[in-house]
Amino acid sequence: MHAYLDFEAPLAELEGKIAELKAIAGPDSAVSINEEIKALEKKAAKILADLYQNLTPWQKAQVARHPDRPHSADYIANLITDYTPMAGDRKFAEDNAIIGGLGRFRGEAVCVIGQEKGHDTQTRLKHNFGMARPEGYRKAVRLMETADRFGIPVLTFIDTAGAYPGIDAEERGQAEAIARSTDCCLGLGVPLISVIIGEGGSGGAIAIATANAVLMLEHAIYSVISPEGAATILWRDSTRAKDAASSMRITAQDLKKLGIIDDIIGEPLGAAHRGREQVLASTDEAISRSLRAFGAMPPDALKQQRRDKFLAIGRDL
């Protein structure tokens, strides 16, 4: 059973009751119990549909951070074959917040890079909750430069609250590493496709998402700062994150209108964590469309399209 979010309380109560009735009901149970279960399941499905039909920006932020949502490692495991992970930045250390390597997408060679949050306490600590240090971005640059050298398209999966803000990261040149990674994205002569699968936070996301095509899952979020961070700056009160989220245009729908992302990947009813296979298949198809669109473009045209795309953001507002 999935963890329920705050706004899903009515659904949690109803599905809990259904589970209790199913535990009571056996092969010899009264017909009335089975009929009641069916009626409750129908009611639960309607509540779920109603809840997800009109999510607020803050509710979408909660969904984007859901612990059961598929992570970068899940997309790589399901969409990439012959995957060979590559580690280290060749300068300081390995950073598990960013995973990546070489493999095949639908039979074609690709370089894949993803921000990995982890799915339980042990893996979250190992991956530092998806918040990369400078060595993570330098590893990403190393992988992208390798792909560029051999003419291999690059796929990136974005899921981070932001770059790690610790003193050690700042001492090793966090801002410089992010800037160089962003610059590397802009200079690639191969297609770069980015997918925001959960939370796209600040420069930590942009560093590997300055792409020819930026795709975004329906209930993901993408912003210059987290709602909590914005609330702390604006009102000195992080508990007003809900108000900040409502004003920041962080949803896929708003960002598509603003021209910041290129396409929205639909999620199943109840979001990605309730239909992993469906969202993986939809993402597979969306990536394939983008690769076909940019696969035949020469290097100079790819670079120019990427630069023009980002320079145009905000000009017509």
C-alpha positions as CSV (number, residue, x, y, z in Angstrom):
1,M,0.0,0.0,0.0
2,H,1.3,3.5,-0.9
3,A,1.9,6.2,1.6
4,Y,-0.9,8.7,1.6
5,L,-0.4,12.4,1.3
6,D,-2.2,14.9,3.6
7,F,-4.8,15.8,1.0
8,E,-5.5,12.1,0.4
9,A,-7.0,11.6,3.9
10,P,-10.5,10.8,2.7
11,L,-9.1,8.2,0.3
12,A,-6.9,6.7,3.0
13,E,-9.8,6.2,5.3
14,L,-12.0,4.6,2.6
15,E,-9.3,2.3,1.3
16,G,-8.5,1.3,4.9
17,K,-12.1,0.3,5.4
18,I,-12.0,-1.7,2.1
19,A,-8.9,-3.5,3.2
20,E,-10.7,-4.4,6.5
21,L,-13.7,-5.7,4.7
22,K,-11.6,-7.8,2.3
23,A,-9.8,-9.3,5.3
24,I,-13.1,-10.3,6.8
25,A,-14.6,-11.5,3.6
26,G,-13.8,-15.1,2.7
27,P,-15.0,-17.7,0.1
28,D,-18.0,-18.3,2.2
29,S,-18.8,-14.7,3.1
30,A,-22.2,-13.2,2.7
31,V,-22.9,-11.7,-0.7
32,S,-23.8,-8.4,0.9
33,I,-20.1,-7.9,2.1
34,N,-18.8,-8.3,-1.5
35,E,-21.4,-5.9,-2.8
36,E,-20.4,-3.4,-0.1
37,I,-16.7,-3.8,-1.1
38,K,-17.6,-3.1,-4.7
39,A,-19.6,0.0,-3.8
40,L,-16.8,1.3,-1.7
41,E,-14.2,0.6,-4.4
42,K,-16.3,2.6,-6.8
43,K,-16.6,5.4,-4.4
44,A,-12.8,5.4,-3.7
45,A,-12.1,5.5,-7.5
46,K,-14.3,8.6,-7.8
47,I,-12.6,10.3,-4.8
48,L,-9.2,9.6,-6.4
49,A,-10.3,11.0,-9.7
50,D,-11.8,14.1,-8.0
51,L,-8.6,14.7,-5.9
52,Y,-6.2,14.5,-8.9
53,Q,-8.4,16.5,-11.3
54,N,-7.7,19.8,-9.7
55,L,-4.5,19.6,-7.7
56,T,-3.1,22.9,-6.3
57,P,0.5,23.8,-6.9
58,W,1.4,22.8,-3.3
59,Q,-0.4,19.5,-3.7
60,K,1.6,18.9,-6.9
61,A,4.8,19.6,-4.9
62,Q,3.8,16.9,-2.4
63,V,3.1,14.4,-5.2
64,A,6.4,15.2,-6.9
65,R,8.2,14.4,-3.7
66,H,6.2,11.2,-3.0
67,P,8.7,8.5,-1.7
68,D,7.2,5.8,-3.9
69,R,7.5,7.8,-7.1
70,P,9.8,6.2,-9.7
71,H,13.3,7.5,-9.4
72,S,16.1,7.9,-11.9
73,A,17.4,4.4,-11.1
74,D,14.0,3.0,-12.0
75,Y,13.9,4.8,-15.4
76,I,17.4,3.6,-16.2
77,A,16.7,0.0,-15.2
78,N,13.5,-0.1,-17.3
79,L,14.3,2.0,-20.3
80,I,18.0,1.5,-20.8
81,T,19.5,-1.8,-21.8
82,D,23.2,-2.9,-21.7
83,Y,23.7,-0.2,-19.1
84,T,27.3,0.3,-17.9
85,P,27.6,2.7,-14.9
86,M,30.5,5.1,-14.8
87,A,31.8,6.6,-11.6
88,G,34.0,9.5,-10.4
89,D,34.9,12.9,-11.7
90,R,38.6,12.0,-12.1
91,K,39.5,15.0,-9.8
92,F,38.2,14.4,-6.3
93,A,35.6,11.7,-5.6
94,E,32.5,9.8,-6.6
95,D,29.2,11.5,-5.9
96,N,26.3,9.1,-5.7
97,A,23.7,11.9,-5.9
98,I,24.3,11.8,-9.7
99,I,24.3,8.4,-11.4
100,G,25.1,7.8,-15.0
101,G,26.8,5.7,-17.7
102,L,26.4,4.3,-21.2
103,G,23.7,2.0,-22.5
104,R,21.1,1.6,-25.2
105,F,17.7,3.2,-25.6
106,R,15.5,1.2,-28.0
107,G,18.7,-0.4,-29.4
108,E,20.6,2.9,-30.0
109,A,23.6,4.0,-27.9
110,V,23.0,6.7,-25.4
111,C,24.7,8.4,-22.4
112,V,22.3,8.6,-19.5
113,I,22.6,10.8,-16.4
114,G,20.2,11.0,-13.5
115,Q,19.8,12.6,-10.1
116,E,18.9,9.8,-7.6
117,K,17.2,10.5,-4.3
118,G,17.1,6.9,-3.0
119,H,14.0,5.0,-1.8
120,D,14.7,4.2,1.9
121,T,16.8,5.6,4.7
122,Q,20.0,3.7,3.7
123,T,19.9,4.7,0.0
124,R,18.8,8.2,0.7
125,L,21.9,8.7,2.8
126,K,24.0,7.1,0.2
127,H,22.7,9.3,-2.6
128,N,22.5,12.4,-0.3
129,F,18.8,12.8,-1.1
130,G,19.7,13.6,-4.7
131,M,21.6,16.8,-3.8
132,A,24.9,16.8,-5.7
133,R,28.2,18.2,-4.7
134,P,30.7,19.7,-7.2
135,E,32.2,16.3,-8.0
136,G,28.7,15.1,-9.1
137,Y,28.4,17.9,-11.7
138,R,32.0,17.3,-12.8
139,K,31.2,13.7,-13.3
140,A,28.2,14.7,-15.4
141,V,30.5,17.0,-17.5
142,R,32.9,14.1,-18.0
143,L,30.0,11.8,-19.2
144,M,28.6,14.5,-21.5
145,E,32.0,15.2,-23.0
146,T,32.5,11.5,-23.6
147,A,29.2,11.2,-25.3
148,D,29.9,14.3,-27.5
149,R,33.3,12.9,-28.5
150,F,31.7,9.7,-29.8
151,G,28.5,11.2,-31.2
152,I,26.1,9.6,-28.7
153,P,22.9,11.4,-27.6
154,V,22.5,12.3,-23.9
155,L,19.4,11.6,-21.7
156,T,19.1,13.2,-18.3
157,F,16.6,12.5,-15.6
158,I,16.0,15.4,-13.2
159,D,14.9,14.9,-9.6
160,T,16.5,17.1,-7.0
161,A,15.6,19.7,-4.4
162,G,18.7,21.5,-5.5
163,A,22.5,21.3,-5.3
164,Y,23.9,20.4,-1.9
165,P,24.4,23.6,0.1
166,G,27.0,22.4,2.6
167,I,30.2,24.2,3.4
168,D,32.4,21.4,1.9
169,A,30.6,21.7,-1.4
170,E,31.1,25.5,-1.4
171,E,34.7,25.1,-0.6
172,R,35.2,22.8,-3.6
173,G,33.5,25.3,-6.0
174,Q,29.8,24.4,-6.2
175,A,28.8,27.4,-8.2
176,E,31.6,27.0,-10.7
177,A,30.8,23.3,-11.1
178,I,27.2,24.1,-11.8
179,A,28.1,26.8,-14.3
180,R,30.5,24.6,-16.2
181,S,28.0,21.8,-16.3
182,T,25.4,24.2,-17.8
183,D,27.9,25.5,-20.3
184,C,28.8,21.9,-21.3
185,C,25.1,21.2,-22.0
186,L,24.9,24.3,-24.2
187,G,28.1,23.2,-26.1
188,L,27.1,19.6,-26.9
189,G,27.0,18.7,-30.6
190,V,24.7,15.7,-29.9
191,P,21.0,15.7,-28.9
192,L,20.3,16.3,-25.2
193,I,16.9,15.3,-23.9
194,S,16.0,16.1,-20.3
195,V,13.0,14.7,-18.3
196,I,11.9,16.2,-15.0
197,I,10.5,13.2,-13.3
198,G,9.9,14.6,-9.8
199,E,11.4,17.8,-8.3
200,G,13.5,20.1,-10.5
201,G,15.2,22.5,-8.1
202,S,17.2,25.6,-8.9
203,G,20.6,25.5,-10.6
204,G,21.1,21.9,-9.3
205,A,18.5,20.9,-12.0
206,I,19.5,23.4,-14.7
207,A,23.1,22.1,-14.6
208,I,22.0,18.9,-16.5
209,A,18.7,20.1,-18.0
210,T,19.8,22.8,-20.4
211,A,18.6,20.6,-23.2
212,N,17.2,20.6,-26.8
213,A,14.0,19.2,-25.3
214,V,12.8,19.5,-21.7
215,L,10.1,17.1,-20.9
216,M,8.2,17.1,-17.6
217,L,5.9,14.6,-15.9
218,E,2.3,15.9,-15.3
219,H,2.7,16.1,-11.6
220,A,6.4,17.1,-11.4
221,I,7.5,20.6,-10.3
222,Y,10.3,22.8,-11.6
223,S,11.4,26.0,-9.9
224,V,14.3,28.4,-9.2
225,I,13.9,27.7,-5.5
226,S,11.8,25.4,-3.3
227,P,8.5,26.7,-2.0
228,E,9.9,26.4,1.5
229,G,13.0,28.4,0.5
230,A,10.9,31.1,-1.2
231,A,8.6,31.4,1.9
232,T,11.6,31.8,4.2
233,I,13.0,34.6,2.0
234,L,9.7,36.4,1.4
235,W,8.0,36.0,4.7
236,R,10.7,34.6,7.0
237,D,8.3,31.7,7.6
238,S,8.8,28.4,5.9
239,T,5.4,27.2,6.9
240,R,3.9,29.5,4.2
241,A,5.3,27.2,1.5
242,K,1.8,26.6,0.3
243,D,1.4,30.4,-0.4
244,A,4.7,30.5,-2.2
245,A,4.0,27.5,-4.3
246,S,0.7,29.1,-5.5
247,S,2.6,32.1,-6.7
248,M,5.7,30.6,-8.3
249,R,4.4,28.9,-11.4
250,I,6.1,25.6,-10.6
251,T,3.7,23.2,-12.3
252,A,4.2,21.5,-15.7
253,Q,1.0,23.2,-17.0
254,D,2.2,26.7,-16.1
255,L,5.7,26.1,-17.4
256,K,4.4,24.8,-20.7
257,K,2.5,28.0,-21.2
258,L,5.6,30.0,-20.3
259,G,7.7,28.1,-22.8
260,I,10.1,26.8,-20.2
261,I,9.4,23.2,-20.9
262,D,8.5,21.6,-24.3
263,D,6.1,18.8,-23.5
264,I,4.1,17.3,-20.7
265,I,4.2,13.5,-20.1
266,G,0.8,12.3,-18.7
267,E,0.7,10.4,-15.5
268,P,-1.9,7.7,-14.6
269,L,-4.8,8.4,-12.3
270,G,-3.4,8.9,-8.8
271,A,0.1,9.9,-10.2
272,A,3.2,8.0,-11.1
273,H,3.6,6.0,-7.9
274,R,0.2,4.4,-8.5
275,G,1.0,3.4,-12.1
276,R,4.7,2.9,-12.5
277,E,4.5,0.7,-15.7
278,Q,2.2,3.2,-17.4
279,V,4.4,6.2,-16.6
280,L,7.6,4.4,-17.7
281,A,6.0,3.5,-21.0
282,S,4.8,7.1,-21.6
283,T,8.2,8.4,-20.8
284,D,9.8,5.9,-23.1
285,E,7.6,7.1,-26.0
286,A,8.2,10.8,-25.2
287,I,11.9,10.4,-25.2
288,S,11.8,8.4,-28.5
289,R,9.8,11.3,-30.2
290,S,12.3,13.9,-29.0
291,L,15.3,11.8,-30.2
292,R,13.7,11.4,-33.6
293,A,13.1,15.1,-33.8
294,F,16.7,16.0,-33.1
295,G,18.6,12.9,-34.2
296,A,19.2,14.1,-37.8
297,M,20.2,17.6,-36.9
298,P,23.9,18.5,-37.4
299,P,26.0,19.6,-34.4
300,D,26.0,23.3,-35.1
301,A,22.2,23.3,-35.6
302,L,21.7,21.4,-32.3
303,K,23.9,24.0,-30.4
304,Q,22.1,26.9,-32.0
305,Q,18.6,25.5,-31.3
306,R,19.5,24.9,-27.6
307,R,20.9,28.5,-27.2
308,D,18.0,30.1,-29.0
309,K,15.5,28.1,-26.9
310,F,16.9,29.4,-23.6
311,L,17.6,32.9,-24.7
312,A,13.9,33.2,-25.9
313,I,12.5,32.3,-22.4
314,G,10.6,35.3,-21.0
315,R,11.1,37.6,-24.0
316,D,7.4,37.5,-25.1
317,L,5.9,37.9,-21.6
